[in-house]
Amino acid sequence: MITEVMFPVMSESEPEAEGVVGTWFVNHGESVAAGQVIAEVQVDKVSQDVEAPVAGVMYQYVAENVGITQGAALARIDS
């Protein structure tokens, strides 16, 4: 089963604002556990950790420091 990991909406006043993945803590193709922190994302100097919602193998859609709209898919996990 494929589960998409979404970029969190961190700015309710600007839900279409763009953010970036600051750091990936899990590499493309590696196994992750449910609840494991997989990335740190940033919007306007505010950062937040993103956790894996399920266990499986993670595949990144977005590279570090590349812009992405809040709420968009940034990775998928195949469980």
C-alpha positions in Angstrom: 0.0 0.0 0.0 1.3 3.5 -0.8 0.9 6.3 1.7 1.8 9.8 0.6 3.6 12.0 3.1 2.4 15.6 2.9 4.2 18.8 3.6 2.4 20.2 6.7 0.4 23.4 6.5 2.4 25.6 8.9 1.0 29.0 8.0 -2.8 29.0 8.3 -2.9 32.6 7.1 -1.0 31.7 3.9 -1.8 28.0 3.2 -0.5 28.4 -0.4 2.9 29.6 0.9 5.9 27.8 -0.3 8.3 26.0 2.0 11.4 23.8 1.7 12.7 20.5 3.0 15.6 21.6 5.1 17.0 18.2 5.8 16.1 14.6 5.0 16.9 12.2 7.9 16.0 9.1 5.9 17.5 8.5 2.5 15.5 7.5 -0.7 14.8 3.8 -0.6 15.5 3.3 3.1 13.1 1.6 5.6 11.3 3.7 8.1 9.2 3.0 11.2 5.9 4.6 11.9 6.4 7.7 13.9 10.1 8.1 12.9 11.2 11.6 12.0 12.0 11.5 8.3 12.5 15.2 7.5 12.7 18.8 8.8 10.7 21.3 6.8 10.7 25.1 6.9 8.3 27.9 6.0 9.4 31.5 6.7 12.1 30.6 9.2 9.8 28.3 11.1 10.8 24.6 11.1 8.9 21.5 11.9 9.7 17.8 12.0 7.8 15.4 9.7 7.1 11.9 10.9 6.4 8.8 8.9 2.7 8.0 9.3 3.3 4.3 8.5 6.2 1.8 8.4 7.7 0.9 5.0 10.2 2.0 2.4 10.4 5.7 1.8 10.7 7.4 -1.6 11.4 11.1 -1.7 9.7 13.4 -4.3 11.5 16.6 -3.3 15.2 17.3 -2.8 16.5 19.4 0.0 16.2 23.1 -0.4 13.7 22.9 -3.2 10.5 24.9 -3.0 7.2 23.0 -2.4 3.7 24.3 -1.6 2.3 23.5 1.9 0.0 20.5 1.7 1.7 19.0 -1.3 3.2 15.5 -1.3 6.9 15.4 -0.4 7.4 11.6 -0.2 5.7 8.3 -0.3 6.0 5.2 1.8 5.4 1.8 0.4 4.2 -0.5 3.1 
